[in-house]
Amino acid sequence: MPRKTRPLTARLSDLRGNTNVSLSHGFRVAALFVLPALFAGSAAASVDRPDASDLLEYAQDMQSSRFDSVAYQTLARQISTLPYAQQQRRVFDWVDAQERYEVTVRKGPYGVPHIQANDYGALGYGEAYAAAEDHLCNIALEIVKARGESSRYLGPGVKQSNIALDAVVRGLNLRGQARVALDAQDREVRSWLAGYTAGFNRYLREHAGARNSSWCSGADWLREASPLDLMTRMVIAAQTLPRMSAAIAGVKAPNADPETASLTDQSMQLAALDAAALEGMGSNGWALGSEYTENGRGMLLANPHYPWYGESRFWEKHLTIPGKVNIYGAQLLGSPGVAIGFNSALGWTHTVSASQRLVLYRLTLDPNNPLRYRYGDQWLDLEPRSIEIPVAGENGSINTHTHTIYTSIHGPLLTMPGMAWDEKYAYAARDANVGNHSLLAQWKAMGEASSLDDFIEAHRQYNAMPWVNTIATSEDGRALYLDNSTVGNLSKDAEAQWRDSLKEDPLAAQLYAGRRMLLLDGSDPENSWIDDPSVPIAGTVPFENRPKIERKDYVFNSNDSYWLSSPREPLAGYSVLYGPTESARSLRTRMNIRMLENQYGDAGDDGRFNIHEIQRALFGNRGLSAELLLPELIDSCRSAGADLADACAVLEAYDGSLNLDSPGAPLFREWITRYDRLDTVNAGKLFDEDFDVERPAMTPSGLGETEFAVQSLRDAMAVLETAGLPLDATLRDSQFAWRAGKAIPVHGGNGFEGVANLQMSGNPSASPISGIKAEKVADSRYLTKDGYAVVHGSSFIYTLGFDDEGPVAEALLSYSQSGNPNSRHFRDQTSLYAEKKWRQVAFQEDDVAQSVRSIRILRSSDTR
């Protein structure tokens, strides 16, 4: 229901204070019932029907303790009779007139800004303005999504995907959650967000209409932001449920009108499973300690694998507040601070964790009423929530789509193939990151850390890393691995019941085997999460019970569970939600272990790395699949018939790498991608020898079913012929980064090939900056008529060491700094990546000064 509002002047007595008291204690009172409380009451009314109270809220959020209620009341009286749009402009201008931001932005040769200010507010002002220069469109698009307005401005979307997303943003009250989160921030974080908002809004005003020269020029969804918009974007980024919007919005009650259609289809619901697993995002991260580096100091490889298109891209920056913080690295678009980076004392990276942040629950329904479910000895009512969603129609019209989602004590209901709501069961999901409000605060504390102990304490204090591992190293030669991702705190009895269910419940077994997702009995209170008073997020695992390794040689992660993050110190015994142990690892994990163990000699005879040897190892692009299988595949090929003779010759000459000029790489790729992903970790079709827990980096191995292998090779030959590629084609002939229609050949491989330097192919056609409309070739998994079009993979890559003067780093941002096709920094680093040329990072002040290409001092007073 729309909320009732009073005139702005009447609401001044309700002004919030600036106490910033943590809200987590209140959540601990009844952790089981936290979800309905957070989901209750929608903020959609104020988005669709903004009024004077929203302007008050904006002014308070932007000024916090500086807010002058008397002056604002005077303004409110003056503008009270104006139309809302004019009131908004006057309030925004009133806030701007009181800003006192000043920040220096110096840019280097590849457009990377060195941003220096005296406080966090001014720092955010400079960050946002510079980020908007490069990515106004993507940041503005994220704000549209955070406001639940995708359908209003972009239409219903493919298969109503925009309506589904809006339904979840509104129905789960994500803006309401963000309101709680924003109010809980300390003074510096609130100032940071306000400054970031002001900087973004200034750029937008200065480049309104068609003047931003990028792909979204003139779009009606380019709108000024608020701190609440930014916080909502962080809430969405932290949680898993919004990624599963198709599964949540697709729920249809069994007693619904037969003519009521489900909002989403099964293909979208399956895609929601991929999204829950963060498909398309992964990473390699290495931290080397004193015993594994040439100079005895710490060393790091950061190699996140993230999308090349869209809003989940990294943007590189150097942030300095003299005497307080000096940090270099990258952050996702539209967020302040640095997520992956380094300061004078230490450096870190993240990898997507194999943990399960989401737990599924099967609800047993009342036979007489499918809107009631059993919990212990009680029957509880499912809560329906009806949402109105504005949807752009033809000729500029706005239609209203009404949709209903349902929530339980375990979380919202969802539907997926084999998990539909019927007369007997419904299915719900609980997200461990509902209530995670400290993501930015934790990254801030990490960046300010002056030692690895301080860095660890930042994790212990906030426990806010939502779905990533952290791999870190320090100047004094310590190497750290943490899976500090946030998971539910299940009892040992609950875990035991779940393990028993794998033998008796085919759905539970299928979900875990295929997706590593847990399905629990929602009627048993034993399966609810345990609340621990030491954690800031109710019902989650305490820091001391999360996987942690510290070594003097090395730790690493490549998106498998914590078990072998030090192969020399395997870990086990943590919550099942942190992933399996003593089980087969991915081909990429196995390749990373081999490289780190110096099997290929990258570290030289001394077995100790320097940063250039790390770079050589990563960009060696060796494929473990070819190393394990190529000899036997060639033997099978030679025995199969004369029609394969040319292919056999190409495979014999193939060096097994995913470098640009390795003949045979596309042929081998088309062969191995005929297999299923699960085949790469199991004996059977692809491998003959099964996994051996005593030799985890070596097994499985050996070619499996010969007949299938030979037929797959014939199929691979046919694909290349259809594509017009010779059998000895290279990646230079076939694999491209498409930058505004320009094809740049790039190296790297996919998960089937077992290469560390991941570059996954797909269809970039949905992105307006790709410049192509890819069309698949025959039944190839990845090949299109425009080649293998890279869509995600190695992105912000950096290597870090330390010498007597401090940190020494070299980096690449594979898809380049700008998302504006008209910018000179739209493809410059892509060309560097293609040529394997790393660039030195300017961190010390003398190096920054020598590298500067432009200087701009931004003052908020300049706009007055």
QUISUL-V274456 format. One record per pair of residues at least 6 apart in sequence whose C-alpha atoms are under 6 Angstrom apart, sorted by the first residue. I is the first residue (numbers start at 0). J is the second residue. D is the distance in Angstrom with one decimal. If there is no record, write none. Layout:
I;J;D
I;J;D
This chain:
1;44;5.0
7;51;5.2
7;52;5.4
19;183;5.1
19;185;5.8
21;183;5.5
23;535;5.7
27;537;5.9
30;537;5.8
32;408;5.9
34;410;6.0
38;171;4.8
38;172;5.2
41;172;5.0
42;174;6.0
42;175;5.8
43;169;5.9
59;66;6.0
61;193;4.8
78;86;5.9
99;859;6.0
100;121;4.8
100;858;5.5
100;859;5.2
101;121;5.7
101;857;5.6
101;858;4.4
102;115;5.8
102;116;4.8
102;121;5.8
102;125;5.8
102;856;5.7
102;857;5.3
103;114;5.8
103;115;5.3
103;855;5.9
103;856;4.4
104;113;5.7
104;114;4.7
104;854;5.8
104;855;5.2
105;112;5.5
105;113;5.0
105;853;5.6
105;854;4.4
106;112;4.4
106;851;5.5
106;852;5.7
106;853;5.3
107;850;5.4
107;851;4.6
107;852;5.2
111;316;5.7
112;316;5.3
113;317;4.6
114;317;5.9
114;318;5.0
115;319;4.7
115;320;5.9
116;122;5.2
116;320;5.3
117;320;5.3
119;191;4.9
120;190;4.7
120;191;4.3
120;194;4.4
121;194;5.8
123;191;5.2
123;194;4.7
123;195;4.1
124;194;4.4
124;195;4.6
124;198;4.1
127;195;5.1
127;198;5.0
127;199;4.9
128;198;4.7
128;199;5.1
128;202;5.7
133;817;4.4
133;818;5.7
134;818;5.3
136;215;5.7
137;310;5.2
138;333;5.2
139;221;5.8
143;149;5.8
145;231;5.7
145;232;5.4
147;165;4.5
147;168;5.5
149;161;5.5
150;161;5.3
150;162;5.6
150;390;4.6
151;389;5.1
151;390;4.4
151;391;4.8
154;390;5.7
154;391;4.7
155;161;5.1
155;162;5.4
163;244;5.6
163;245;5.7
163;248;5.3
164;244;5.2
167;244;5.8
174;231;5.6
177;230;5.5
177;231;4.9
180;436;4.9
192;226;5.7
193;226;5.7
196;225;5.9
196;226;6.0
200;223;5.1
208;217;4.3
209;216;4.4
209;217;4.5
213;819;5.1
237;465;5.4
238;432;5.2
239;275;5.7
242;274;5.6
243;271;4.6
245;263;5.9
245;267;5.9
245;268;5.4
246;268;4.9
246;413;5.1
246;414;5.1
247;413;4.2
249;261;5.4
249;262;5.0
249;263;4.8
250;413;5.6
250;414;5.3
253;421;5.4
268;415;5.4
280;304;5.5
280;305;4.8
281;304;4.8
281;351;5.2
282;302;5.6
282;303;4.0
282;304;4.7
282;350;4.9
282;557;5.6
283;302;5.0
283;556;5.8
283;557;4.5
284;300;5.6
284;301;5.1
284;302;5.9
284;555;5.4
284;556;5.4
285;299;5.5
285;300;4.9
285;555;4.4
286;298;5.9
286;299;4.6
286;471;5.7
286;472;5.4
286;478;5.2
286;553;5.6
286;554;5.4
287;297;5.6
287;298;5.0
287;478;5.6
287;552;5.8
287;553;4.4
288;297;5.0
288;476;4.6
288;477;4.9
288;478;4.8
288;551;4.2
288;552;4.8
288;553;5.7
289;295;4.0
289;296;5.0
289;297;6.0
289;476;4.3
289;551;5.4
290;551;5.5
290;552;4.9
291;552;4.9
291;607;4.8
292;607;4.6
292;608;4.7
293;607;5.1
293;608;5.8
293;609;6.0
296;474;5.4
296;475;5.4
296;476;4.2
297;472;5.3
297;473;5.1
297;474;5.2
297;476;4.0
298;799;5.4
298;800;4.5
299;798;5.6
299;799;5.0
300;798;4.7
301;348;5.4
301;796;5.4
301;797;5.2
302;793;6.0
302;796;4.7
303;793;5.8
303;794;6.0
304;792;4.0
304;793;4.4
304;794;5.8
305;791;5.3
305;792;5.3
305;794;6.0
306;790;5.9
306;791;4.0
307;790;5.3
307;791;5.1
312;331;5.6
313;329;5.8
313;330;5.3
313;331;4.5
314;329;5.3
314;330;5.6
315;328;5.7
315;329;4.2
316;327;6.0
316;328;5.7
316;329;5.9
317;326;5.8
317;327;4.3
318;325;5.8
318;326;5.3
319;325;4.4
324;447;5.4
325;342;5.8
326;341;5.6
326;342;4.5
327;340;5.4
327;341;5.5
328;337;5.6
328;339;5.5
328;340;3.9
329;337;5.2
329;339;5.5
330;337;4.9
330;338;4.9
339;348;4.8
340;346;5.7
340;347;5.7
343;805;5.9
343;806;5.9
344;449;5.7
344;473;5.9
344;474;5.4
345;472;5.7
345;473;4.1
345;474;5.8
346;471;5.7
346;472;5.6
347;470;5.5
347;471;4.1
348;469;5.9
348;470;5.4
349;467;5.8
349;468;5.4
349;469;4.6
350;467;5.4
350;468;5.2
351;467;4.5
351;558;5.6
352;466;5.7
352;467;4.7
352;468;5.3
352;558;5.6
353;558;5.9
353;559;5.5
353;560;5.0
353;578;5.7
354;576;5.4
354;577;4.1
354;578;5.2
355;576;5.1
356;430;6.0
356;431;5.4
356;486;4.8
357;429;5.6
357;430;4.7
358;428;5.6
358;429;5.4
358;517;5.6
359;427;5.7
359;428;4.5
359;517;6.0
359;518;4.7
360;426;5.6
360;427;5.1
360;518;5.5
360;519;4.8
360;520;5.7
360;521;4.8
361;425;6.0
361;426;4.7
361;520;5.3
361;521;5.2
362;424;5.4
362;425;5.1
362;426;5.8
362;521;5.0
363;372;5.5
363;373;5.7
363;424;5.0
364;371;5.7
364;372;4.2
364;423;5.3
364;424;5.5
365;371;5.5
365;372;5.6
369;422;5.7
370;380;6.0
370;381;5.4
371;379;5.4
371;380;4.5
371;381;5.8
372;378;5.4
372;379;5.4
373;522;5.2
374;522;4.3
375;522;5.7
375;523;5.6
375;524;5.9
381;406;5.9
381;407;5.4
382;405;5.3
382;406;5.2
383;404;5.8
383;405;4.4
384;403;5.3
384;404;5.3
384;405;6.0
385;402;5.6
385;403;4.3
386;401;5.6
386;402;5.3
387;400;5.7
387;401;4.5
388;399;5.5
388;400;5.0
389;398;5.7
389;399;4.6
390;397;5.5
390;398;5.1
390;399;5.9
391;397;4.7
405;411;5.7
405;412;5.6
406;412;5.7
409;429;5.3
410;427;5.8
410;428;5.2
410;429;4.8
411;427;5.4
411;428;6.0
412;426;5.5
412;427;4.1
413;426;5.9
413;427;5.7
431;485;6.0
431;486;5.3
431;487;5.5
434;536;5.9
437;463;5.6
438;463;5.2
441;461;5.9
444;457;5.7
445;454;5.3
445;457;5.9
448;454;5.3
459;542;5.6
464;483;6.0
464;484;5.1
465;484;5.0
465;485;5.2
466;484;4.8
467;484;5.4
468;481;5.7
468;482;4.4
469;480;5.9
469;481;5.1
470;479;5.7
470;480;4.7
471;478;6.0
471;479;5.1
472;478;4.6
474;801;5.9
477;551;5.7
478;549;5.6
478;550;5.2
479;548;5.8
479;549;4.5
480;547;5.6
480;548;5.1
481;546;5.8
481;547;4.6
482;546;5.3
486;539;5.5
487;528;6.0
487;538;5.9
487;539;4.4
487;540;6.0
488;528;5.1
488;529;5.3
488;538;5.6
488;539;4.6
488;540;4.6
489;528;5.2
493;526;5.1
501;507;5.8
501;508;4.6
507;518;5.4
510;516;5.4
528;538;5.1
529;538;5.2
530;537;5.7
530;538;4.3
534;541;5.6
554;564;5.5
554;565;5.0
555;564;5.1
556;564;5.4
557;588;5.3
560;578;5.2
562;569;5.3
562;570;4.8
562;580;5.3
563;569;5.1
581;692;5.8
583;680;5.8
583;690;5.9
586;753;4.5
587;753;4.6
587;754;5.7
587;755;5.5
589;696;4.9
601;612;5.7
601;616;5.7
602;608;4.8
602;612;5.8
610;798;5.9
620;656;5.4
620;657;5.1
620;754;5.9
621;656;4.4
621;754;5.7
622;655;5.7
622;656;5.2
622;752;5.4
622;753;5.0
622;754;4.6
623;753;4.7
624;752;5.2
624;753;5.6
625;655;5.1
628;701;6.0
628;702;5.6
633;647;5.9
636;647;5.8
649;663;5.7
649;727;5.8
653;662;5.9
653;663;5.3
657;747;5.3
657;748;5.7
658;746;5.1
659;730;4.8
659;731;4.8
659;746;5.2
660;729;5.5
661;729;5.5
662;727;4.8
662;728;5.4
662;729;4.7
663;727;4.6
663;728;5.8
664;729;5.8
669;715;4.9
670;711;5.6
670;712;5.2
670;715;5.2
678;685;5.8
682;688;5.9
682;689;4.7
683;703;5.7
684;703;5.0
684;704;5.0
685;702;5.8
685;703;4.7
686;700;5.3
686;701;5.3
686;702;4.8
686;703;4.3
687;701;5.1
687;702;5.4
687;703;4.1
688;699;5.2
688;700;5.2
688;701;6.0
689;699;4.7
690;698;4.8
690;699;4.5
691;698;6.0
731;744;5.2
733;786;4.7
733;787;5.9
734;744;5.6
734;786;5.6
734;787;4.4
735;742;5.5
735;743;5.2
735;744;4.4
735;745;5.6
735;788;5.3
736;742;5.8
736;743;5.1
736;789;5.4
737;769;5.6
738;769;5.5
739;768;5.2
739;769;5.0
739;770;4.5
740;770;4.0
740;771;5.9
745;833;4.8
747;756;5.3
747;757;5.5
747;758;5.1
748;754;5.8
748;757;5.1
748;758;5.1
749;757;5.4
749;758;5.8
749;759;5.2
757;792;5.0
757;793;5.8
758;791;5.9
758;792;4.1
759;789;5.6
759;791;5.4
759;792;5.7
760;781;5.7
760;787;5.3
760;788;5.0
760;789;4.3
760;790;5.5
761;781;5.8
761;788;5.8
761;790;5.6
762;773;5.8
764;771;5.8
764;772;4.7
764;773;6.0
773;783;5.8
774;783;5.1
774;784;5.7
775;782;6.0
775;783;4.1
776;782;5.8
776;783;4.9
776;784;6.0
794;812;5.4
794;813;5.0
795;811;5.9
795;812;4.4
796;810;5.5
796;811;5.2
797;809;5.6
797;810;4.0
798;808;5.5
798;809;5.5
799;807;5.8
799;808;4.4
800;806;5.8
800;807;5.1
801;807;5.5
808;840;5.4
809;838;5.4
809;839;4.4
809;840;5.2
810;837;5.8
810;838;5.6
811;837;6.0
813;828;5.8
813;829;4.9
813;832;5.6
814;829;5.2
815;825;5.6
815;826;5.4
815;828;4.8
815;829;5.7
816;824;5.9
817;824;5.5
817;825;4.8
841;847;5.0
